[in-house]
Amino acid sequence: MTATPDSTTAPAATSTWDSIAVYLRPRVLIVMFLGFSSGLPLALTGTTLQIWSTQSNVDLKTIGFFTLVGTPYTLKFLWAPIVDAVDIPMLSRLLGRRRGWLVFSQLLLMAAIVFLAFCDPAISPWYVAFGALLVAMASATQDIVIDAFRVESLDKSEQAAGVASYVAAYRVGMLVSGAGVLYLVAAFELYSFANTVAWKLALIVMAVLVLIGIATTLAATEPAQSAAAEAAHAGEKNSVARVAQAAYRAFADFLTRDAAIVVLLFVVLYKFCDAFAGAMTAAFVIKIGFSIVDYANIVKGVGLAASLIGGFAGGMLAARYSIVTCLWVGAALQTISNLAFTWLAFVGTHHWALTAAIIAENFTGAIGTVILVAYLSALCQSPLHTATQFALLTALAAVGRTYLAAPAGIVAEATGWPMFFVVSSLVAIPSLLLLAWLQQRGHFAQLGPTRVTRADD
């Protein structure tokens, strides 16, 4: 038994009942429902948009560049200081600073989804892209507030359960706006609605479901830390100065840390291989001959089950092993799982083959997501700048699926599907090199106290 420098303290042993009961605490349940609200819009600007555009005969290159509508998820740190420093008139006074911002962002999200519903990719795909961009902007703002609310509301004993519940519900939200929309479109068409009308009605249903997030926000209680922030806001009347100060302190606190730039680059690249493959997965499944019902049943339905299991598996890994070990496991699994689609491209349109590939991709991807969220949470060590710092990190994590994955359609057309997914695995190499460098430098030991682990950890 030897000590490793990049380990974290092992949690105290708990009974099985204690491990289950923490998920039933009111604050954890609130975070779980907010996770659903956070996950609901993402598929609307991702895979659902891909399939809608593919059915409308939009070309692959344009579909690939539709990933750019996710730009707000990347740039949300730019307006996160506003969320930290400015209160929403009336809503913040009635509900508190965090809940006021939540309701405000959720109302914007409902309006944006309704706007998108009245667009038509067959007539003007770029008009659709603008609607999706509005959805992403409202969704990214909601994410800023939810992340800050989660970190500030839960105590340390509840954080791990909160992350696991949040990620699980997030996946359910994505399923509803992914497979759920496809089922609704198919059902509306079955009742003789035209395809364009079916898509419009399905998206309006998604807008109505945002009410779940609003109801959850109203049922929640404001984090205790908001009282100190509200007192500081009362002492500083100049809101512009408050925003500038919040931004400066949040970024200065992070960027003065050791190897800060390398850490930020690692955050950008950690899930890039997943994002690069994911940018074309929906188009790939439809193009090789599967129906949208097959996509809903297998990619979204079976994929959700695999994601939930993978999420809890990631939570178990995080509880038992050091963060660096978990990051290595997640990176390796994500890299290898993309090759399942290369295999599927050769096997062809067999439901069992698609099921196997989707299970592999979603199980490993969920492990990587939970581990990455745990790592990002550990990096946010200043309670004064929770929204801004977490927004910066999650925005950078979105760079892969937003900008770096944008040329995926060009690569797919140039290489063909089997080689495309091989390339998507190879793009993981830079993140593996950065992970090794950070581990050798002792970066992970700075995130918290150490524990003794096996040397092979």
WORAWO-V465964 format. One record per backbone hydrogen bond with DSSP energy under -0.5 kcal/mol. NH is the residue of the N-H (numbers start at 0). CO is the residue of the C=O. E is the energy in kcal/mol with one decimal. If there is no record, write none. Layout:
BEGIN
nh | co | e
NH | CO | E
NH | CO | E
END
This chain:
BEGIN
nh | co | e
1 | 452 | -0.6
3 | 450 | -0.5
6 | 3 | -0.6
8 | 448 | -1.2
10 | 318 | -0.6
18 | 14 | -2.0
19 | 15 | -1.6
20 | 16 | -3.4
21 | 17 | -1.5
22 | 19 | -1.3
23 | 20 | -1.7
24 | 21 | -1.0
28 | 24 | -2.4
29 | 25 | -2.4
30 | 26 | -1.9
31 | 27 | -2.0
32 | 28 | -2.2
33 | 29 | -2.2
34 | 30 | -1.8
35 | 31 | -1.5
36 | 32 | -1.9
37 | 33 | -2.1
38 | 34 | -2.3
39 | 35 | -1.9
40 | 36 | -0.6
41 | 38 | -0.6
42 | 38 | -0.8
44 | 40 | -1.0
44 | 41 | -0.9
45 | 42 | -1.2
47 | 42 | -1.8
48 | 42 | -1.0
49 | 45 | -2.0
50 | 46 | -2.5
51 | 47 | -2.6
52 | 48 | -2.3
53 | 49 | -2.6
54 | 50 | -2.8
55 | 51 | -1.0
56 | 53 | -1.6
57 | 52 | -2.6
62 | 58 | -2.1
63 | 59 | -2.7
64 | 60 | -1.9
65 | 61 | -0.9
65 | 62 | -0.7
66 | 63 | -1.4
67 | 64 | -1.8
68 | 65 | -1.9
69 | 66 | -1.7
70 | 67 | -1.8
71 | 68 | -0.6
72 | 69 | -1.4
73 | 69 | -0.8
73 | 70 | -1.3
74 | 70 | -2.2
75 | 71 | -1.0
77 | 74 | -2.3
78 | 75 | -0.9
79 | 75 | -0.9
80 | 76 | -0.6
81 | 78 | -0.6
82 | 78 | -1.2
83 | 79 | -2.0
84 | 80 | -2.2
85 | 81 | -2.9
90 | 88 | -2.9
91 | 87 | -2.5
92 | 87 | -0.6
93 | 89 | -2.3
94 | 90 | -3.0
95 | 91 | -1.8
99 | 95 | -2.5
100 | 96 | -1.5
101 | 97 | -2.1
102 | 98 | -2.4
103 | 99 | -2.0
104 | 100 | -2.6
105 | 101 | -2.3
106 | 102 | -2.2
107 | 103 | -1.9
108 | 104 | -2.0
109 | 105 | -2.0
110 | 106 | -1.9
111 | 107 | -2.2
112 | 108 | -2.3
113 | 109 | -1.9
114 | 110 | -2.0
115 | 111 | -2.3
116 | 112 | -2.1
117 | 113 | -0.9
117 | 114 | -0.9
118 | 115 | -2.0
122 | 119 | -0.9
123 | 119 | -2.6
126 | 123 | -0.7
127 | 123 | -1.6
128 | 124 | -2.0
129 | 125 | -1.7
130 | 126 | -1.9
131 | 127 | -2.7
132 | 128 | -2.1
133 | 129 | -1.9
134 | 130 | -1.9
135 | 131 | -2.5
136 | 132 | -2.3
137 | 133 | -2.2
138 | 134 | -2.7
139 | 135 | -2.9
140 | 136 | -1.8
141 | 137 | -2.1
142 | 138 | -2.4
143 | 139 | -2.1
144 | 140 | -1.7
145 | 141 | -2.7
146 | 142 | -2.8
147 | 143 | -1.8
148 | 144 | -2.9
149 | 145 | -2.9
150 | 146 | -2.2
151 | 147 | -2.3
152 | 148 | -2.2
153 | 149 | -1.8
157 | 154 | -1.8
158 | 154 | -0.9
158 | 155 | -0.5
159 | 155 | -0.5
161 | 157 | -2.7
162 | 158 | -2.5
163 | 159 | -2.4
164 | 160 | -2.7
165 | 161 | -2.6
166 | 162 | -2.8
167 | 163 | -2.2
168 | 164 | -2.6
169 | 165 | -2.5
170 | 166 | -2.1
171 | 167 | -1.6
172 | 168 | -2.5
173 | 169 | -2.2
174 | 170 | -2.2
175 | 171 | -2.4
176 | 172 | -2.0
177 | 173 | -0.8
178 | 174 | -0.7
179 | 174 | -2.5
180 | 175 | -0.6
181 | 177 | -1.7
182 | 178 | -2.8
183 | 179 | -2.3
184 | 180 | -2.7
185 | 181 | -2.5
186 | 182 | -2.7
187 | 183 | -3.0
188 | 184 | -2.3
189 | 185 | -1.9
190 | 186 | -1.2
191 | 188 | -1.8
192 | 187 | -2.2
197 | 193 | -2.8
198 | 194 | -2.2
199 | 195 | -1.7
200 | 196 | -2.6
201 | 197 | -2.2
202 | 198 | -2.1
203 | 199 | -1.9
204 | 200 | -1.9
205 | 201 | -1.5
206 | 202 | -1.8
207 | 203 | -1.9
208 | 204 | -1.7
209 | 205 | -0.6
209 | 206 | -1.0
210 | 207 | -1.8
211 | 208 | -1.8
212 | 208 | -0.5
212 | 209 | -0.7
213 | 209 | -1.6
214 | 210 | -2.7
215 | 211 | -2.1
216 | 212 | -2.3
217 | 213 | -2.2
218 | 214 | -1.7
219 | 215 | -1.2
225 | 222 | -1.5
226 | 223 | -1.5
228 | 224 | -1.5
229 | 225 | -2.9
230 | 226 | -1.9
231 | 227 | -2.0
232 | 228 | -2.4
233 | 229 | -2.0
234 | 230 | -1.4
235 | 231 | -1.1
236 | 234 | -0.6
238 | 236 | -1.1
241 | 237 | -1.9
242 | 238 | -2.3
243 | 239 | -2.3
244 | 240 | -2.5
245 | 241 | -2.6
246 | 242 | -2.5
247 | 243 | -2.5
248 | 244 | -2.5
249 | 245 | -2.0
250 | 246 | -2.3
251 | 247 | -2.7
252 | 248 | -2.2
253 | 249 | -1.3
254 | 250 | -3.1
255 | 251 | -1.3
256 | 253 | -1.6
259 | 256 | -1.3
262 | 258 | -2.3
263 | 259 | -2.4
264 | 260 | -2.2
265 | 261 | -2.4
266 | 262 | -2.2
267 | 263 | -1.8
268 | 264 | -1.9
269 | 265 | -1.8
271 | 268 | -1.5
274 | 270 | -2.3
275 | 271 | -3.0
276 | 272 | -1.7
277 | 273 | -2.8
278 | 274 | -1.7
279 | 276 | -1.4
280 | 276 | -0.7
281 | 277 | -0.6
283 | 279 | -2.7
284 | 280 | -2.5
285 | 281 | -2.1
286 | 282 | -2.9
287 | 283 | -2.0
288 | 285 | -1.3
289 | 284 | -1.8
294 | 290 | -2.3
295 | 291 | -2.4
296 | 292 | -3.0
297 | 293 | -2.8
298 | 293 | -0.7
298 | 294 | -0.6
299 | 294 | -1.9
300 | 295 | -1.9
301 | 296 | -1.4
302 | 297 | -1.6
303 | 299 | -1.7
304 | 300 | -1.6
305 | 301 | -2.4
306 | 302 | -2.2
307 | 303 | -2.8
308 | 304 | -2.2
309 | 305 | -2.5
310 | 306 | -2.7
311 | 307 | -2.1
312 | 308 | -2.2
313 | 309 | -2.5
314 | 310 | -1.9
315 | 311 | -2.2
316 | 312 | -2.2
317 | 313 | -2.4
318 | 314 | -1.7
319 | 315 | -1.5
320 | 316 | -3.1
323 | 5 | -0.7
325 | 321 | -2.2
326 | 322 | -2.3
327 | 323 | -2.0
328 | 324 | -2.4
329 | 325 | -2.9
330 | 326 | -2.4
331 | 327 | -2.4
332 | 328 | -2.4
333 | 329 | -2.4
334 | 330 | -2.0
335 | 331 | -2.1
336 | 332 | -2.3
337 | 333 | -1.0
338 | 335 | -1.5
339 | 336 | -1.7
340 | 337 | -1.4
341 | 337 | -0.7
342 | 338 | -2.1
343 | 339 | -2.0
344 | 340 | -2.2
345 | 341 | -1.1
346 | 342 | -2.1
347 | 343 | -2.8
349 | 347 | -2.1
353 | 349 | -2.2
354 | 350 | -2.5
355 | 351 | -2.1
356 | 352 | -2.3
357 | 353 | -2.5
358 | 354 | -2.4
359 | 355 | -2.1
360 | 356 | -2.4
361 | 357 | -2.8
362 | 358 | -2.3
363 | 359 | -1.8
364 | 360 | -2.2
365 | 361 | -2.1
366 | 362 | -1.6
367 | 363 | -2.2
368 | 364 | -2.1
369 | 365 | -2.4
370 | 366 | -2.2
371 | 367 | -2.3
372 | 368 | -2.6
373 | 369 | -2.2
374 | 370 | -2.2
375 | 371 | -2.8
376 | 372 | -2.5
377 | 373 | -1.8
378 | 374 | -1.5
379 | 375 | -0.9
379 | 376 | -0.6
380 | 378 | -1.4
382 | 380 | -0.6
384 | 381 | -1.5
385 | 382 | -0.7
388 | 384 | -2.7
389 | 385 | -2.4
390 | 386 | -2.0
391 | 387 | -2.3
392 | 388 | -2.2
393 | 389 | -2.8
394 | 390 | -2.3
395 | 391 | -2.1
396 | 392 | -2.1
397 | 393 | -1.1
398 | 395 | -1.3
401 | 397 | -1.5
402 | 398 | -2.2
403 | 398 | -1.7
404 | 399 | -1.3
405 | 402 | -1.3
407 | 404 | -2.0
408 | 405 | -0.7
410 | 406 | -2.2
411 | 407 | -2.7
412 | 408 | -2.2
413 | 409 | -1.9
414 | 410 | -2.5
415 | 411 | -2.1
419 | 415 | -1.9
420 | 416 | -1.7
421 | 417 | -1.1
422 | 418 | -2.6
423 | 419 | -2.0
424 | 420 | -1.0
424 | 421 | -0.6
425 | 421 | -1.9
426 | 422 | -1.6
427 | 424 | -1.5
428 | 425 | -1.8
431 | 427 | -1.6
432 | 428 | -2.1
433 | 429 | -2.1
434 | 430 | -2.3
435 | 431 | -2.1
436 | 432 | -2.0
437 | 433 | -2.7
438 | 434 | -2.2
439 | 435 | -2.3
440 | 436 | -1.7
441 | 437 | -0.7
441 | 438 | -1.0
442 | 437 | -2.3
444 | 441 | -0.6
445 | 441 | -0.6
445 | 442 | -1.3
446 | 443 | -1.2
447 | 444 | -0.7
452 | 1 | -0.6
456 | 453 | -2.0
END
